[in-house]
Amino acid sequence: MEALTKDLPADAKALVYRIVDCNHWLGEEPYDAERRKEIERAIAELGCSRLDRDEAALRQRYANRQRVIEAFDRAHKVE
């Protein structure tokens, strides 16, 4: 993640981490009630439901900074 976020503005760096974390939690299996609550709590804390909107805003803000856009694209592929 350090290489992916190196030299990014703070808001873009934070979004990269959110993208990766949301991808992780949204892919988790809620195998029991406790785990379901843990997943739901993490998704809520990360603001995964607003991720698309927040990403669109930053993509617009940094449209002329290819390095930032590439970091967002690569973050979606981190497993």
N, C-alpha and C positions, 0 to 999 in steps of 0.2 A: 504494500500500500504506500510505503514511503516513496518509492520510485514513481508510482502513478500520480501522487499528489505533490511531488517536488515542484516548488516554485509557483504553485497555484495561489490565487487570491484566497483569503480565509473562507469566504462564503462558498467558493467553488470547491475547495478542499472538503469543507463540511458536507456539501452535497454528495460528493463522491463517496464519502463514508456512509452517508444515509442510504444511497443507492445500494451499496454492497450489503449493508445490514438489513435493509428491507427485503432484498432478494433472498437473503438467508432465512429470515423469519417467515416470509410468505411461503417458503418451500418446506417448512418444518411440518412434521406429522403430529397432529394433536391426538396422541394415542390414549390419553385419559383426560379427565376433567381438569386436573391440576396443570397438566402440560398445555391444555387449550387456554387456560387463563394466563399462563406464562407467555404464550405466543401472542395472545390478544393484547396483553399489557405492553409487550415490547413493540408491537406494531403501532399501538396508540402513542407511546412515548416517542417513537421515531417520526411520527407523523406520516406514515406510509400512504395514508389516504390522500394526502396533499402533495405527494412526491412529484407526480406528473406536472402539476401546476407550478410548483417551485422550480423544477428543472426547466420548464419552458421559459420562465422568467429569466433564469440565469443564462440559458442558451441565447436568449435575445440580447442580454446585457453583454455577453462575451462573444457575440457572433463573429467578431473580427479577430478573435484570439484562438487560433486553431488548436493550440496545445490544450486549452481548457475544454473545448468541444470534444477532442479526442479522449481526454480523461473521462468525460461523462460516458462516451460510447464504450470505452474499455471497462468502466465500472459495471456496466450491465452484463458483461461477460464473465466477471469474477465469480467463481463458485466457492 
